[in-house]
Amino acid sequence: MIYLDNNATTPPDPLVREAMLPYLGEKFGNPSSPHAFGRAAKAAVERARGQVGFLLGAPPDAVVFTGGGTESINTAVRGALAAQPGKRHIVTTAIEHSATKVLCEQLAREGCEVTWLAVDQAGQPDQTDYLKSLRPDTAIVTVVWANNETGVLLPIEAMARAADERRVVFHADAVQAVGKIPVDLRKVPVHLLSAAAHKFHGPKGTGVLFVRPGLGLPPLILGGDQERGRRSGTENVAGIVGMGAAAELAGAALETGMPRVAAMRDAFEAGVRERFAGVRFHGDQGPRLPNTSNFALPGLPSRDLLAVLDHLGVACSIGSACSSGAPDASHVLRAMGVLEEEAKSSLRFSFSRMNTPADAGGALSALSEAIRRMASGAPGD
Ligand SMILES: Cc1ncc(COP(=O)(O)O)c(C=O)c1O
């Protein structure tokens, strides 16, 4: 089996699993308890806060643990609106993950005005349009740092700086960026940032919301006042410990692991280009993640190709995992001007540091075989 769907989720690093195990066993205390069991759990949570903060270039106090990327995004956007009741305008882009897209659509139904910034063929929003969109009644700008389908990187530093200068709250959805590219919040003036552990070899259902010190952000989830009132509910101690370990490992791998991942992805793309005439790559004209490859093989429906590849032992994706059950063409590719038929023939292969060059070679062979089978009308043989 070859796993090339790392933007959907990554396999947990064995060291992450090892770090978590005691907290699923004998170290089961509730971090809010004042006794020794509780103190041990609290110490583990605080150690993880430091590890995650270090990866982000953020003080530990700015790190709020959540139940994943989606929760962090909802907390950021609804929190910014709650903190500024007089402001009801939101700026976002046409290529957001559904966590942001569906939330903003709902907020529009609740009376907010949403500006959806269009993107060009490279997946980039026009910066003049962006600056024009910022208004005195803008409550928050929320922008994906690295798009999950194409890997396209948005100019978050410049966009955050422009918002900051106009005193507009800026949130970056960095769920796909953290662990894959350097994210240093000492240099990038975002006010809020979301990440999720399972995208960098940590556990699922564990996320983080960075809240810049001094920013008052009302909580989304009320209750027992955990996370200093910013996210109530007994902490997922094992998950948080796993995220801390994953953050440390991801930070260490940025310099050596990620160039290796980029080399694998580039070799894979060179092979695709060589073997399949007419292939069309998406999002490769500008800056993008080192691990992601998105392309169309026109005339071959990606849904069928995915199924044959799965049969051959190769896991990849059509666009985002969250929308894989839906028949529509990807809204991200459509926003980049890709025609519907081409969007429906698009596949995403996403690598991680746990892949090997042999995986890239194996995927190429499987792709050739899948296309041969589809052409001969025998996908299941
Ligand atoms: C860019 C982006 N944002 C948000 C999310 C949502 O994260 P989670 O599934 O951890 O809630 C994802 C997950 O695919 C993502 O890729």
The ligand as an SDF file (V2000), in Angstrom:
LIG
                    3D

 16 16  0  0  0  0  0  0  0  0999 V2000
   -6.8260   24.1410    5.0670 C   0  0  0  0  0  0  0  0  0  0  0  0
   -7.6330   23.3760    6.0670 C   0  0  0  0  0  0  0  0  0  0  0  0
   -8.3400   24.0380    6.9940 N   0  0  0  0  0  0  0  0  0  0  0  0
   -9.0660   23.4080    7.9190 C   0  0  0  0  0  0  0  0  0  0  0  0
   -9.1460   22.0350    7.9620 C   0  0  0  0  0  0  0  0  0  0  0  0
   -9.9830   21.3810    9.0160 C   0  0  0  0  0  0  0  0  0  0  0  0
   -9.1970   20.7370    9.9680 O   0  0  0  0  0  0  0  0  0  0  0  0
   -9.7910   19.5570   10.8760 P   0  0  0  0  0  0  0  0  0  0  0  0
  -10.2910   18.5130    9.9340 O   0  0  0  0  0  0  0  0  0  0  0  0
   -8.6320   19.1160   11.6900 O   0  0  0  0  0  0  0  0  0  0  0  0
  -10.8710   20.1140   11.6940 O   0  0  0  0  0  0  0  0  0  0  0  0
   -8.4310   21.2860    7.0200 C   0  0  0  0  0  0  0  0  0  0  0  0
   -8.5180   19.8010    7.0000 C   0  0  0  0  0  0  0  0  0  0  0  0
   -8.4810   19.1820    5.9510 O   0  0  0  0  0  0  0  0  0  0  0  0
   -7.6560   21.9760    6.0460 C   0  0  0  0  0  0  0  0  0  0  0  0
   -6.9630   21.3090    5.1120 O   0  0  0  0  0  0  0  0  0  0  0  0
  1  2  1  0
  2  3  1  0
  2 15  2  0
  3  4  2  0
  4  5  1  0
  5  6  1  0
  5 12  2  0
  6  7  1  0
  7  8  1  0
  8  9  2  0
  8 10  1  0
  8 11  1  0
 12 13  1  0
 12 15  1  0
 13 14  2  0
 15 16  1  0
M  END
$$$$
